[in-house]
Amino acid sequence: MVVGIASAQRIEKESSSATLHKIDRQAEQMKRKILSSKTEVKPAGTIYYVSAEGDDANDGLSPEKPLRTLEKVNALELRPADGVMFRRGDMWRGYVNTREGVTYSAYGRGEKPRIYGSPCDAAVEGKWVATDTPNVYMYDAELPDDIGTLVFNHGEAGCAYKVMMEKKSGKPSLHIATREVFESYRDLKRDLDMYHDYRGTRRLYLCSTEGNPAERFASIELLPRSNIFRVVDDVTIDNICLKYCGAHAIGAGTTKGLTVTNCELGWIGGSIQFEHAEGIPTRYGNAIEIYGGCEDFTIDNCYVYQVYDAALTHQHQGDTKHLLVMKRVRYTNCLVEDCVYAIEYFLGREDTIKEHYMLDVLFENNILRRAGMGWGSQRPNVETPAIIKSWSHHNNRAFNYVIRGNIFDRSTYDLLNIAYRDPYSAPVMEGNTYIQYLGADGGHLGQDRKFYHFDDSFPAVMERIFGERKGKYIFIER
């Protein structure tokens, strides 16, 4: 049974399957709208056209004479107000070095143009060679950038489990999941466990108990440790599909004027960010990230799914002697599914500058679903997922911070994790829908980051801490 509380005064009852079916339909409608969005951006400067059937010898100034490669796009002498338009239905592999003030979007008809971080389809290009270990195959090509995972049949057959070694002084290395000794590809045993020896042989190994991977799967995409869009100031990215990279699909440092609209982003992250002398390596990878200060950061009408870490994030550890400001941040009308965090933000540690702050932040009309239920469940730290994740950073100081009209639909851990420095920094929450398993984790909330269960006391907690008086609460019995 599901019990939905529209207010402290009114209780609604309906079946669990009926309620989730309604949310499924609403999310599907939103997805179709995003995937079918038209190109409405109109760069005022020179517009360059790019097609998979183009020619880099062309000038690229018309759809009839398009350029062909991302290498040529990256070499263009672009100026503010210029545009780069990719032909719909086409696909490229690689990355884009953006230029200040430039718009990157789509032209023509059909599906959004696709840019993949994966260097190739490893079911079609290259060879999977049987090794001296039963069921273990090596992809016979040098891959120096750590591979976050392998995606089979564009996600329909799931992805590989990336095996990492847990190291302890004087002891054998361990498989992080099975806790068995693991020191090389020869210790691969579970079907679709993957090991990348990126610092040694630079080869990728996969256990496939059902035969050669190239014969088993129609497609195998690799997620290398690289960003697809490398962003500078005043960039617009519109109506492009970005998939298959082990770092960030769109990544930037301190940046002003980043706008991402009408995009599809999926199967992102999982590469190793840091190795440690002892313990487990740290993996990372977000769909859209600004790490540092930001101003006029807008994400609207995007569909994001299957991200190892966060879908949408503005963040910084605060390890800087300079003031950091995150100003005019807008995440609106987005559908996020099966990421560890739908939205993640944080601004400093206790030992850093206390004056960092966020100003004019809005999360509105988003459907944010199933935190921790995607492939990021490979994370060794299972007590981390949340729809909104602020961690425990005490420098989360904010002014004019509003969260309204969103649907927060289930998490394997916290539904919400919203911590802040002082009472004035609490977001104002209004008219959101909260869906979680009855008695599960409502979240860690407030200045003291206190834990609350998702039960019949949760609406009063949200009203007391965040002023949420118009929320709807749906309790799902397991």
BANU-743566 format. One record per residue (C-alpha): x, y, z; residue in one letter. Coordinates in nm, 3 decimals. Layout:
BEGIN
px:X py:Y pz:Z res:A
...
END
This chain:
BEGIN
px:0.000 py:0.000 pz:0.000 res:M
px:0.106 py:0.357 pz:-0.064 res:V
px:-0.003 py:0.640 pz:0.161 res:V
px:0.032 py:0.985 pz:0.008 res:G
px:0.009 py:1.283 pz:0.241 res:I
px:-0.074 py:1.598 pz:0.047 res:A
px:-0.074 py:1.801 pz:0.368 res:S
px:-0.090 py:1.742 pz:0.741 res:A
px:-0.468 py:1.757 pz:0.705 res:Q
px:-0.531 py:1.525 pz:0.409 res:R
px:-0.427 py:1.162 pz:0.357 res:I
px:-0.466 py:0.977 pz:0.029 res:E
px:-0.446 py:0.600 pz:-0.018 res:K
px:-0.375 py:0.413 pz:-0.339 res:E
px:-0.189 py:0.105 pz:-0.452 res:S
px:0.189 py:0.106 pz:-0.478 res:S
px:0.185 py:-0.013 pz:-0.839 res:S
px:-0.071 py:0.251 pz:-0.940 res:A
px:0.129 py:0.533 pz:-0.785 res:T
px:0.460 py:0.432 pz:-0.939 res:L
px:0.285 py:0.374 pz:-1.272 res:H
px:0.169 py:0.737 pz:-1.266 res:K
px:0.525 py:0.856 pz:-1.205 res:I
px:0.653 py:0.624 pz:-1.480 res:D
px:0.407 py:0.775 pz:-1.728 res:R
px:0.496 py:1.128 pz:-1.625 res:Q
px:0.868 py:1.055 pz:-1.660 res:A
px:0.817 py:0.889 pz:-1.999 res:E
px:0.627 py:1.192 pz:-2.127 res:Q
px:0.906 py:1.418 pz:-2.005 res:M
px:1.169 py:1.199 pz:-2.172 res:K
px:0.988 py:1.203 pz:-2.507 res:R
px:0.959 py:1.581 pz:-2.487 res:K
px:1.331 py:1.623 pz:-2.419 res:I
px:1.443 py:1.374 pz:-2.684 res:L
px:1.222 py:1.538 pz:-2.949 res:S
px:1.315 py:1.898 pz:-2.866 res:S
px:1.377 py:2.130 pz:-3.161 res:K
px:1.678 py:2.352 pz:-3.217 res:T
px:1.582 py:2.707 pz:-3.128 res:E
px:1.920 py:2.863 pz:-3.050 res:V
px:2.035 py:3.111 pz:-3.314 res:K
px:2.402 py:3.211 pz:-3.287 res:P
px:2.454 py:3.570 pz:-3.404 res:A
px:2.804 py:3.511 pz:-3.540 res:G
px:2.951 py:3.272 pz:-3.794 res:T
px:2.789 py:2.928 pz:-3.798 res:I
px:2.986 py:2.617 pz:-3.887 res:Y
px:2.810 py:2.295 pz:-3.988 res:Y
px:2.946 py:1.947 pz:-3.916 res:V
px:2.829 py:1.617 pz:-4.067 res:S
px:2.960 py:1.261 pz:-4.054 res:A
px:2.948 py:1.277 pz:-4.436 res:E
px:3.127 py:1.612 pz:-4.456 res:G
px:3.482 py:1.698 pz:-4.555 res:D
px:3.735 py:1.892 pz:-4.351 res:D
px:3.849 py:2.056 pz:-4.673 res:A
px:3.511 py:2.237 pz:-4.687 res:N
px:3.464 py:2.578 pz:-4.530 res:D
px:3.176 py:2.441 pz:-4.318 res:G
px:2.970 py:2.757 pz:-4.363 res:L
px:2.661 py:2.585 pz:-4.500 res:S
px:2.478 py:2.254 pz:-4.454 res:P
px:2.575 py:2.174 pz:-4.814 res:E
px:2.951 py:2.202 pz:-4.738 res:K
px:2.990 py:2.072 pz:-4.382 res:P
px:3.305 py:1.981 pz:-4.195 res:L
px:3.350 py:1.621 pz:-4.086 res:R
px:3.565 py:1.566 pz:-3.774 res:T
px:3.587 py:1.683 pz:-3.414 res:L
px:3.957 py:1.744 pz:-3.473 res:E
px:3.865 py:2.008 pz:-3.729 res:K
px:3.604 py:2.158 pz:-3.496 res:V
px:3.867 py:2.187 pz:-3.222 res:N
px:4.103 py:2.362 pz:-3.465 res:A
px:3.853 py:2.628 pz:-3.575 res:L
px:3.932 py:2.989 pz:-3.480 res:E
px:3.595 py:3.048 pz:-3.319 res:L
px:3.487 py:3.383 pz:-3.180 res:R
px:3.222 py:3.481 pz:-2.925 res:P
px:2.868 py:3.452 pz:-3.072 res:A
px:2.979 py:3.187 pz:-3.325 res:D
px:2.802 py:2.853 pz:-3.350 res:G
px:2.893 py:2.492 pz:-3.429 res:V
px:2.599 py:2.284 pz:-3.549 res:M
px:2.617 py:1.904 pz:-3.568 res:F
px:2.386 py:1.719 pz:-3.808 res:R
px:2.109 py:1.526 pz:-3.641 res:R
px:2.127 py:1.149 pz:-3.673 res:G
px:2.508 py:1.149 pz:-3.702 res:D
px:2.766 py:1.022 pz:-3.454 res:M
px:3.123 py:1.118 pz:-3.361 res:W
px:3.378 py:0.977 pz:-3.118 res:R
px:3.613 py:1.197 pz:-2.920 res:G
px:3.592 py:1.527 pz:-2.738 res:Y
px:3.524 py:1.896 pz:-2.794 res:V
px:3.742 py:2.179 pz:-2.666 res:N
px:3.491 py:2.461 pz:-2.636 res:T
px:3.566 py:2.825 pz:-2.711 res:R
px:3.445 py:3.125 pz:-2.514 res:E
px:3.105 py:3.256 pz:-2.615 res:G
px:3.033 py:2.977 pz:-2.865 res:V
px:2.711 py:2.776 pz:-2.902 res:T
px:2.721 py:2.404 pz:-2.987 res:Y
px:2.393 py:2.259 pz:-3.111 res:S
px:2.217 py:2.059 pz:-3.384 res:A
px:2.075 py:2.109 pz:-3.733 res:Y
px:1.860 py:1.903 pz:-3.965 res:G
px:1.594 py:1.651 pz:-3.872 res:R
px:1.582 py:1.337 pz:-3.662 res:G
px:1.755 py:1.224 pz:-3.346 res:E
px:2.001 py:1.443 pz:-3.162 res:K
px:2.359 py:1.423 pz:-3.291 res:P
px:2.565 py:1.188 pz:-3.076 res:R
px:2.916 py:1.242 pz:-2.944 res:I
px:3.065 py:0.939 pz:-2.770 res:Y
px:3.371 py:0.943 pz:-2.548 res:G
px:3.422 py:0.576 pz:-2.631 res:S
px:3.705 py:0.547 pz:-2.888 res:P
px:3.536 py:0.258 pz:-3.071 res:C
px:3.275 py:-0.013 pz:-3.057 res:D
px:3.488 py:-0.294 pz:-2.917 res:A
px:3.250 py:-0.560 pz:-3.045 res:A
px:3.325 py:-0.445 pz:-3.401 res:V
px:3.677 py:-0.298 pz:-3.393 res:E
px:3.979 py:-0.477 pz:-3.249 res:G
px:3.998 py:-0.833 pz:-3.119 res:K
px:3.913 py:-1.008 pz:-2.797 res:W
px:4.183 py:-1.271 pz:-2.750 res:V
px:4.152 py:-1.572 pz:-2.522 res:A
px:4.412 py:-1.567 pz:-2.242 res:T
px:4.576 py:-1.843 pz:-2.045 res:D
px:4.289 py:-1.821 pz:-1.792 res:T
px:3.955 py:-1.994 pz:-1.865 res:P
px:3.677 py:-1.753 pz:-1.976 res:N
px:3.908 py:-1.451 pz:-1.957 res:V
px:3.959 py:-1.245 pz:-2.275 res:Y
px:4.196 py:-0.957 pz:-2.347 res:M
px:4.102 py:-0.666 pz:-2.571 res:Y
px:4.411 py:-0.643 pz:-2.788 res:D
px:4.465 py:-0.268 pz:-2.806 res:A
px:4.652 py:-0.021 pz:-2.587 res:E
px:4.414 py:0.172 pz:-2.362 res:L
px:4.623 py:0.410 pz:-2.149 res:P
px:4.324 py:0.602 pz:-2.006 res:D
px:4.156 py:0.408 pz:-1.727 res:D
px:3.829 py:0.254 pz:-1.844 res:I
px:3.536 py:0.316 pz:-1.608 res:G
px:3.328 py:0.025 pz:-1.736 res:T
px:3.207 py:-0.147 pz:-2.053 res:L
px:2.848 py:-0.096 pz:-2.169 res:V
px:2.694 py:-0.387 pz:-2.355 res:F
px:2.435 py:-0.345 pz:-2.632 res:N
px:2.395 py:0.024 pz:-2.544 res:H
px:2.287 py:-0.064 pz:-2.193 res:G
px:2.026 py:-0.326 pz:-2.278 res:E
px:2.264 py:-0.599 pz:-2.157 res:A
px:2.398 py:-0.392 pz:-1.868 res:G
px:2.763 py:-0.318 pz:-1.805 res:C
px:3.081 py:-0.475 pz:-1.672 res:A
px:3.176 py:-0.479 pz:-1.305 res:Y
px:3.505 py:-0.294 pz:-1.269 res:K
px:3.730 py:-0.490 pz:-1.035 res:V
px:3.961 py:-0.281 pz:-0.819 res:M
px:4.217 py:-0.405 pz:-0.572 res:M
px:4.191 py:-0.325 pz:-0.205 res:E
px:4.549 py:-0.291 pz:-0.084 res:K
px:4.676 py:-0.341 pz:0.268 res:K
px:5.036 py:-0.327 pz:0.376 res:S
px:5.200 py:-0.668 pz:0.385 res:G
px:4.888 py:-0.851 pz:0.265 res:K
px:4.767 py:-0.975 pz:-0.074 res:P
px:4.538 py:-0.743 pz:-0.271 res:S
px:4.167 py:-0.826 pz:-0.255 res:L
px:3.878 py:-0.811 pz:-0.502 res:H
px:3.665 py:-0.527 pz:-0.361 res:I
px:3.339 py:-0.722 pz:-0.396 res:A
px:3.418 py:-1.089 pz:-0.338 res:T
px:3.702 py:-1.025 pz:-0.086 res:R
px:3.905 py:-1.298 pz:-0.255 res:E
px:4.271 py:-1.253 pz:-0.341 res:V
px:4.302 py:-1.052 pz:-0.664 res:F
px:4.639 py:-0.957 pz:-0.811 res:E
px:4.595 py:-0.980 pz:-1.189 res:S
px:4.356 py:-1.072 pz:-1.468 res:Y
px:4.422 py:-1.437 pz:-1.384 res:R
px:4.202 py:-1.391 pz:-1.076 res:D
px:3.894 py:-1.293 pz:-1.278 res:L
px:3.619 py:-1.548 pz:-1.211 res:K
px:3.274 py:-1.384 pz:-1.215 res:R
px:3.094 py:-1.333 pz:-1.543 res:D
px:3.142 py:-0.978 pz:-1.678 res:L
px:3.400 py:-0.880 pz:-1.419 res:D
px:3.648 py:-0.645 pz:-1.587 res:M
px:4.006 py:-0.553 pz:-1.500 res:Y
px:4.205 py:-0.278 pz:-1.670 res:H
px:4.582 py:-0.291 pz:-1.625 res:D
px:4.616 py:0.068 pz:-1.747 res:Y
px:4.954 py:0.128 pz:-1.583 res:R
px:5.114 py:-0.200 pz:-1.688 res:G
px:5.019 py:-0.380 pz:-2.006 res:T
px:4.757 py:-0.109 pz:-2.085 res:R
px:4.525 py:-0.393 pz:-2.174 res:R
px:4.167 py:-0.458 pz:-2.074 res:L
px:4.055 py:-0.801 pz:-1.952 res:Y
px:3.699 py:-0.934 pz:-1.927 res:L
px:3.560 py:-1.256 pz:-1.785 res:C
px:3.290 py:-1.385 pz:-2.020 res:S
px:3.151 py:-1.727 pz:-1.930 res:T
px:2.938 py:-1.729 pz:-2.248 res:E
px:3.219 py:-1.706 pz:-2.500 res:G
px:3.409 py:-1.438 pz:-2.687 res:N
px:3.266 py:-1.092 pz:-2.598 res:P
px:3.262 py:-0.984 pz:-2.964 res:A
px:3.036 py:-1.278 pz:-3.046 res:E
px:2.826 py:-1.246 pz:-2.731 res:R
px:2.740 py:-0.877 pz:-2.769 res:F
px:2.636 py:-0.666 pz:-3.069 res:A
px:2.810 py:-0.361 pz:-2.924 res:S
px:3.063 py:-0.291 pz:-2.649 res:I
px:3.130 py:0.073 pz:-2.562 res:E
px:3.429 py:0.172 pz:-2.349 res:L
px:3.424 py:0.455 pz:-2.093 res:L
px:3.775 py:0.613 pz:-2.096 res:P
px:3.898 py:0.862 pz:-1.835 res:R
px:3.824 py:1.178 pz:-2.031 res:S
px:3.565 py:1.456 pz:-2.056 res:N
px:3.359 py:1.486 pz:-2.375 res:I
px:3.295 py:1.862 pz:-2.357 res:F
px:3.575 py:2.066 pz:-2.197 res:R
px:3.413 py:2.395 pz:-2.104 res:V
px:3.524 py:2.758 pz:-2.081 res:V
px:3.317 py:3.075 pz:-2.016 res:D
px:2.987 py:3.163 pz:-2.184 res:D
px:2.930 py:2.834 pz:-2.362 res:V
px:2.592 py:2.695 pz:-2.467 res:T
px:2.550 py:2.321 pz:-2.535 res:I
px:2.211 py:2.238 pz:-2.682 res:D
px:2.034 py:1.936 pz:-2.831 res:N
px:2.332 py:1.698 pz:-2.826 res:I
px:2.350 py:1.340 pz:-2.699 res:C
px:2.666 py:1.271 pz:-2.494 res:L
px:2.749 py:0.918 pz:-2.383 res:K
px:3.022 py:0.676 pz:-2.282 res:Y
px:3.305 py:0.846 pz:-2.098 res:C
px:3.472 py:0.759 pz:-1.768 res:G
px:3.507 py:1.115 pz:-1.638 res:A
px:3.253 py:1.395 pz:-1.704 res:H
px:3.034 py:1.441 pz:-2.009 res:A
px:3.054 py:1.819 pz:-1.958 res:I
px:3.327 py:1.936 pz:-1.723 res:G
px:3.454 py:2.277 pz:-1.618 res:A
px:3.652 py:2.455 pz:-1.349 res:G
px:3.550 py:2.800 pz:-1.226 res:T
px:3.323 py:2.912 pz:-1.509 res:T
px:3.072 py:3.182 pz:-1.598 res:K
px:2.780 py:3.148 pz:-1.834 res:G
px:2.750 py:2.771 pz:-1.890 res:L
px:2.410 py:2.679 pz:-2.037 res:T
px:2.312 py:2.318 pz:-2.114 res:V
px:1.969 py:2.266 pz:-2.270 res:T
px:1.773 py:1.986 pz:-2.438 res:N
px:2.058 py:1.735 pz:-2.407 res:C
px:2.070 py:1.360 pz:-2.343 res:E
px:2.354 py:1.232 pz:-2.124 res:L
px:2.402 py:0.870 pz:-2.024 res:G
px:2.649 py:0.603 pz:-1.916 res:W
px:2.904 py:0.838 pz:-1.765 res:I
px:3.188 py:0.796 pz:-1.514 res:G
px:3.356 py:0.518 pz:-1.322 res:G
px:3.722 py:0.583 pz:-1.401 res:S
px:3.979 py:0.597 pz:-1.122 res:I
px:4.033 py:0.950 pz:-0.992 res:Q
px:4.291 py:0.873 pz:-0.722 res:F
px:4.506 py:0.574 pz:-0.636 res:E
px:4.589 py:0.518 pz:-0.270 res:H
px:4.889 py:0.346 pz:-0.114 res:A
px:4.643 py:0.146 pz:0.094 res:E
px:4.269 py:0.095 pz:0.060 res:G
px:4.047 py:0.118 pz:-0.245 res:I
px:4.103 py:0.361 pz:-0.537 res:P
px:3.855 py:0.648 pz:-0.566 res:T
px:3.637 py:0.650 pz:-0.878 res:R
px:3.448 py:0.949 pz:-1.012 res:Y
px:3.246 py:1.086 pz:-1.303 res:G
px:2.954 py:1.329 pz:-1.333 res:N
px:2.729 py:1.415 pz:-1.626 res:A
px:2.756 py:1.795 pz:-1.591 res:I
px:3.002 py:1.945 pz:-1.344 res:E
px:3.143 py:2.283 pz:-1.250 res:I
px:3.422 py:2.240 pz:-0.997 res:Y
px:3.488 py:2.584 pz:-0.853 res:G
px:3.307 py:2.914 pz:-0.857 res:G
px:3.028 py:2.965 pz:-1.106 res:C
px:2.794 py:3.234 pz:-1.231 res:E
px:2.490 py:3.197 pz:-1.456 res:D
px:2.497 py:2.818 pz:-1.461 res:F
px:2.179 py:2.684 pz:-1.626 res:T
px:2.073 py:2.325 pz:-1.697 res:I
px:1.725 py:2.297 pz:-1.847 res:D
px:1.518 py:2.028 pz:-2.019 res:N
px:1.786 py:1.757 pz:-2.010 res:C
px:1.758 py:1.380 pz:-1.970 res:Y
px:2.037 py:1.224 pz:-1.762 res:V
px:2.073 py:0.858 pz:-1.668 res:Y
px:2.318 py:0.590 pz:-1.557 res:Q
px:2.592 py:0.808 pz:-1.407 res:V
px:2.846 py:0.663 pz:-1.166 res:Y
px:2.843 py:0.975 pz:-0.949 res:D
px:2.625 py:1.288 pz:-0.994 res:A
px:2.399 py:1.392 pz:-1.277 res:A
px:2.411 py:1.768 pz:-1.209 res:L
px:2.664 py:1.933 pz:-0.980 res:T
px:2.835 py:2.253 pz:-0.873 res:H
px:3.102 py:2.179 pz:-0.616 res:Q
px:3.437 py:2.260 pz:-0.464 res:H
px:3.627 py:2.136 pz:-0.161 res:Q
px:3.714 py:2.494 pz:-0.075 res:G
px:4.086 py:2.422 pz:-0.068 res:D
px:4.169 py:2.767 pz:-0.200 res:T
px:4.281 py:3.099 pz:-0.054 res:K
px:4.043 py:3.284 pz:-0.284 res:H
px:3.676 py:3.353 pz:-0.223 res:L
px:3.445 py:3.113 pz:-0.407 res:L
px:3.098 py:3.224 pz:-0.512 res:V
px:2.835 py:3.008 pz:-0.683 res:M
px:2.581 py:3.251 pz:-0.824 res:K
px:2.262 py:3.214 pz:-1.027 res:R
px:2.248 py:2.834 pz:-1.054 res:V
px:1.939 py:2.691 pz:-1.225 res:R
px:1.852 py:2.321 pz:-1.262 res:Y
px:1.504 py:2.308 pz:-1.416 res:T
px:1.271 py:2.075 pz:-1.607 res:N
px:1.518 py:1.785 pz:-1.610 res:C
px:1.460 py:1.410 pz:-1.587 res:L
px:1.731 py:1.223 pz:-1.395 res:V
px:1.719 py:0.846 pz:-1.347 res:E
px:1.948 py:0.584 pz:-1.194 res:D
px:2.239 py:0.803 pz:-1.089 res:C
px:2.401 py:0.786 pz:-0.745 res:V
px:2.313 py:1.153 pz:-0.694 res:Y
px:2.065 py:1.345 pz:-0.907 res:A
px:2.199 py:1.677 pz:-0.776 res:I
px:2.520 py:1.717 pz:-0.578 res:E
px:2.669 py:2.035 pz:-0.437 res:Y
px:2.917 py:2.136 pz:-0.170 res:F
px:3.123 py:2.441 pz:-0.090 res:L
px:3.421 py:2.393 pz:0.134 res:G
px:3.545 py:2.214 pz:0.443 res:R
px:3.572 py:2.334 pz:0.802 res:E
px:3.940 py:2.417 pz:0.755 res:D
px:3.887 py:2.653 pz:0.459 res:T
px:3.765 py:3.007 pz:0.403 res:I
px:3.432 py:3.064 pz:0.578 res:K
px:3.316 py:3.338 pz:0.341 res:E
px:3.241 py:3.111 pz:0.043 res:H
px:2.873 py:3.130 pz:-0.049 res:Y
px:2.598 py:3.037 pz:-0.294 res:M
px:2.352 py:3.298 pz:-0.415 res:L
px:2.026 py:3.267 pz:-0.611 res:D
px:2.001 py:2.888 pz:-0.653 res:V
px:1.689 py:2.723 pz:-0.796 res:L
px:1.598 py:2.355 pz:-0.846 res:F
px:1.251 py:2.351 pz:-1.004 res:E
px:1.014 py:2.118 pz:-1.191 res:N
px:1.257 py:1.827 pz:-1.213 res:N
px:1.177 py:1.455 pz:-1.189 res:I
px:1.467 py:1.297 pz:-1.001 res:L
px:1.446 py:0.920 pz:-0.963 res:R
px:1.606 py:0.610 pz:-0.817 res:R
px:1.925 py:0.740 pz:-0.658 res:A
px:2.178 py:0.461 pz:-0.621 res:G
px:1.982 py:0.216 pz:-0.836 res:M
px:2.190 py:0.244 pz:-1.153 res:G
px:2.530 py:0.103 pz:-1.237 res:W
px:2.683 py:0.334 pz:-0.974 res:G
px:2.571 py:0.071 pz:-0.725 res:S
px:2.919 py:-0.072 pz:-0.790 res:Q
px:3.048 py:0.191 pz:-0.546 res:R
px:3.207 py:0.037 pz:-0.237 res:P
px:3.054 py:0.312 pz:-0.017 res:N
px:2.691 py:0.204 pz:-0.026 res:V
px:2.583 py:0.455 pz:0.241 res:E
px:2.610 py:0.753 pz:0.011 res:T
px:2.328 py:0.780 pz:-0.250 res:P
px:2.075 py:1.064 pz:-0.231 res:A
px:1.848 py:1.252 pz:-0.469 res:I
px:2.004 py:1.577 pz:-0.346 res:I
px:2.349 py:1.542 pz:-0.188 res:K
px:2.528 py:1.821 pz:-0.001 res:S
px:2.749 py:1.593 pz:0.209 res:W
px:2.834 py:1.731 pz:0.555 res:S
px:3.017 py:2.041 pz:0.444 res:H
px:2.979 py:2.315 pz:0.702 res:H
px:3.057 py:2.590 pz:0.452 res:N
px:2.736 py:2.533 pz:0.256 res:N
px:2.633 py:2.896 pz:0.303 res:R
px:2.351 py:3.010 pz:0.074 res:A
px:2.118 py:3.301 pz:0.008 res:F
px:1.795 py:3.286 pz:-0.191 res:N
px:1.808 py:2.909 pz:-0.233 res:Y
px:1.476 py:2.757 pz:-0.349 res:V
px:1.370 py:2.396 pz:-0.421 res:I
px:1.015 py:2.371 pz:-0.555 res:R
px:0.783 py:2.166 pz:-0.771 res:G
px:1.014 py:1.864 pz:-0.801 res:N
px:0.944 py:1.492 pz:-0.773 res:I
px:1.196 py:1.305 pz:-0.556 res:F
px:1.139 py:0.937 pz:-0.630 res:D
px:1.322 py:0.685 pz:-0.409 res:R
px:1.679 py:0.630 pz:-0.304 res:S
px:1.875 py:0.332 pz:-0.177 res:T
px:2.002 py:0.550 pz:0.109 res:Y
px:1.906 py:0.911 pz:0.188 res:D
px:1.615 py:1.049 pz:-0.006 res:L
px:1.767 py:1.391 pz:0.069 res:L
px:2.097 py:1.497 pz:0.220 res:N
px:2.082 py:1.873 pz:0.274 res:I
px:2.325 py:2.020 pz:0.527 res:A
px:2.418 py:2.385 pz:0.571 res:Y
px:2.621 py:2.624 pz:0.780 res:R
px:2.354 py:2.834 pz:0.954 res:D
px:1.971 py:2.865 pz:0.964 res:P
px:1.980 py:3.143 pz:0.703 res:Y
px:2.136 py:2.903 pz:0.452 res:S
px:1.854 py:2.649 pz:0.451 res:A
px:1.675 py:2.617 pz:0.116 res:P
px:1.311 py:2.712 pz:0.098 res:V
px:1.120 py:2.402 pz:-0.017 res:M
px:0.773 py:2.425 pz:-0.165 res:E
px:0.533 py:2.192 pz:-0.345 res:G
px:0.770 py:1.897 pz:-0.390 res:N
px:0.664 py:1.531 pz:-0.404 res:T
px:0.856 py:1.288 pz:-0.184 res:Y
px:0.847 py:0.914 pz:-0.262 res:I
px:1.038 py:0.662 pz:-0.052 res:Q
px:1.001 py:0.324 pz:0.112 res:Y
px:0.812 py:0.337 pz:0.441 res:L
px:1.057 py:0.351 pz:0.731 res:G
px:1.360 py:0.388 pz:0.501 res:A
px:1.599 py:0.681 pz:0.504 res:D
px:1.433 py:1.020 pz:0.474 res:G
px:1.775 py:1.172 pz:0.500 res:G
px:2.036 py:1.371 pz:0.688 res:H
px:1.899 py:1.722 pz:0.717 res:L
px:1.957 py:2.061 pz:0.868 res:G
px:2.235 py:2.252 pz:1.034 res:Q
px:2.310 py:1.956 pz:1.261 res:D
px:2.271 py:1.703 pz:0.975 res:R
px:2.038 py:1.495 pz:1.188 res:K
px:1.903 py:1.168 pz:1.049 res:F
px:1.529 py:1.119 pz:0.991 res:Y
px:1.332 py:0.812 pz:0.883 res:H
px:1.076 py:0.839 pz:0.605 res:F
px:0.762 py:0.780 pz:0.808 res:D
px:0.453 py:0.970 pz:0.918 res:D
px:0.669 py:1.219 pz:1.111 res:S
px:0.867 py:1.320 pz:0.802 res:F
px:0.621 py:1.585 pz:0.671 res:P
px:0.644 py:1.775 pz:0.999 res:A
px:1.025 py:1.757 pz:0.981 res:V
px:1.026 py:1.908 pz:0.632 res:M
px:0.791 py:2.184 pz:0.738 res:E
px:0.995 py:2.267 pz:1.047 res:R
px:1.336 py:2.269 pz:0.878 res:I
px:1.256 py:2.390 pz:0.525 res:F
px:0.912 py:2.548 pz:0.548 res:G
px:0.762 py:2.282 pz:0.320 res:E
px:0.384 py:2.325 pz:0.365 res:R
px:0.260 py:2.208 pz:0.024 res:K
px:0.451 py:1.884 pz:-0.013 res:G
px:0.308 py:1.546 pz:-0.107 res:K
px:0.454 py:1.240 pz:0.066 res:Y
px:0.415 py:0.890 pz:-0.074 res:I
px:0.515 py:0.596 pz:0.146 res:F
px:0.586 py:0.271 pz:-0.036 res:I
px:0.565 py:-0.054 pz:0.156 res:E
px:0.841 py:-0.293 pz:0.053 res:R
END
